[in-house]
Amino acid sequence: MSSSRRGLLFIVSAPSGTGKTTLVERLVKETPGLRMSRSYTSRAARSGERHGVDYNFITRQEFDAMVREG
């Protein structure tokens, strides 16, 4: 999607281990213009998760600073 167009936001929510990532990765692969966002989290990475791929892992202090800075 071009930056001049207003897009749609889809939120996929379900318990851990139910296939959310698998579903979204397939949708992104098969749908032109669809992108997946990557969230920031202050929790520790779980086994197999990679910074900058699955989440942006930051400290609580970094998170609080980002909130203060808007």
Buried (B, 14 or more C-beta within 10 A) or exposed (E): EEEEEEEEEEEEEEEEEEEEEEEBEEEEEEEEEBEEEEEEBBEEEEEEEEEEEBBEBBEEEEBEEEEEEE
